[in-house]
Amino acid sequence: MLIPDNIHPEQTIYFNGAYVLKAIQEHRVMNFLDLYIETKTEQDMSMPVFVLCLDWLFLLNLIKLNDSGKVELCF
């Protein structure tokens, strides 16, 4: 859930998505696993939560996959 009322904010996609976005902003284009490792150094999150964050950022049109399969910042 993005912002549920029954768990801590640190466990939400909304909160963790900010860390993913911060990591991708520093490099503009990153490999999927490198982005996960970079994000995990800042905020400890599981791979499923990381993927949900990527899905959410993609739906917001903030990131995309380029032709070489790397995660790229849209703005």
HELIX and SHEET records of a PDB file:
HELIX    1   1 PRO A    9  GLN A   11  5                                   3    
HELIX    2   2 ILE A   13  HIS A   27  1                                  15    
HELIX    3   3 PHE A   32  GLU A   42  1                                  11    
HELIX    4   4 MET A   47  LEU A   59  1                                  13    
SHEET    1   A 3 VAL A  29  MET A  30  0                                        
SHEET    2   A 3 VAL A  71  LEU A  73 -1                                        
SHEET    3   A 3 ILE A  63  LEU A  65 -1                                        
END                                                                             
